[in-house]
Amino acid sequence: MKELAEGLKERGYKVYVATSYPQYNLTEEQREQIYPEYSHEDGIDIIRIKTLPHHKVSFIIRGISQLTMPKIFENKIKKYVSKADIIIVYSPPLTLATLGGKLKKIYSAKFILNIQDIFPQNAIDLGVIKNPLLIKFFEVIERKAYEEADLIFVHSEGNLEFLKQKHQNLSEKFAVLHNWVNTKEFEEVKRTGKFRKLFNLDNKFIILFAGVMGPSQGLEFVIEVAERIKDLKDVVFLLVGDGMEREKLQELVKKKRLNNVLFKPFISKEEYPYLVKDCDVGLVCLTNKNKTPVVPSKILGYMAAGIPVIAFLNKESDGHFIIKDAKCGFSCVYGDLIKAEEIIRQLYNNPNRIQMGVNGFEYVKRHFERDMCIQKLLKYLK
């Protein structure tokens, strides 16, 4: 979203960004900062809005937070924004999509909805929502949001077909806008060894997972795989990030007495390319409880950094196709321990690893480069 705002500003648009006040997924240095509610940064007007907690809390508290979020956002947006022609809302949280419809009427604007996770379907699949009345409630919100939106973007062809089938009367509203990556941020960065030294991982074969550690990722499977390949003494799984599952995962590693799994906190966006460049393989993981074609966006960052990708994904994910088509690594269905172990050993012993990284970089430049995707968005806006 930050890159979208920057890209639109560079093309002459007046951009406001309304976002939650920074509380989660922060570095230690960022946690100590105090951010203004309203600021003008690099030509973009930013409104940071304090809401109820919605990370690393129970699903009940998260639900209450997301239900109250639209009204809190609406009040702050009206305070600072007098005119808007286009409203772009990302989902999740789906409840903010209801705000998109409200702002559309307030400003007589067009409303674009960008769907990253198909909610409530993904929550139903994960077992987070089981109550039939609650499911019905969120399905009503989903249908209303789709009806009010002028255009609905999804990030892969599989997601497009999934939603067209589910909402056939709205099929003309759906379009693919791939998630993107700013390849320049990675091209300008060289491998320094900084994080290898910082984490005491010199001469190690590093498999990196960087991101949120939640129930959707199912990272306990990665721990099981790590246990099966502990004979490869120089291979280490580096898990960077945080989330509601992190403590449970750390306990599992401790219980299994594994010394080939290392946890580290979030690092800044500016430092991230240096971290990825220091690693040998990028790892993504999605539990097979997911039943939608979601593609983890971290795949694109690994490809932009020129490192091979390993993916343990639900069979419906379009990530399998991307990795195969790009020839940038290997994937298997989540839960297949034998295959997962096999592809890690195969990649570890593969002299063609460097070429896989090159393949991934060239592919992401052709299909998922930031400016290319923003230009596609602008065609829709016009």
Summary of the structure (lengths in Angstrom):
residues: 382
radius of gyration: 20.9
end to end distance: 19.8
largest distance: 62.8
contacts: 1219
relative contact order: 0.11
helix: 46%
strand: 19%
